[in-house]
Amino acid sequence: MWWITFHADGVLETPWGKGRWGEASTEKRPNTVFADFIGQTHLLSFTGDSFNSIRCSDGEQVKGSLGNS
């Protein structure tokens, strides 16, 4: 299982290295943040306890759920 930690100051921690994150919501894509790490940008859209991640460079999608460690 992998994890991502979003810090309030925009720092992002992942198993692949640190990065940054920020608001990326639009009218068509609410509840969305960007996440930049290891040279890749992802868009993460949240619905309840679930999320959909799209890697911007190639459109690869990953679905997941929120959890507490």
Buried (B, 14 or more C-beta within 10 A) or exposed (E): EEEBEBEEEEEBBBEEEEBBBEEBEEEEEEEBBBBBBEEBBBBBBBEEEEBBBBBEEEEEEEEBEEEEE
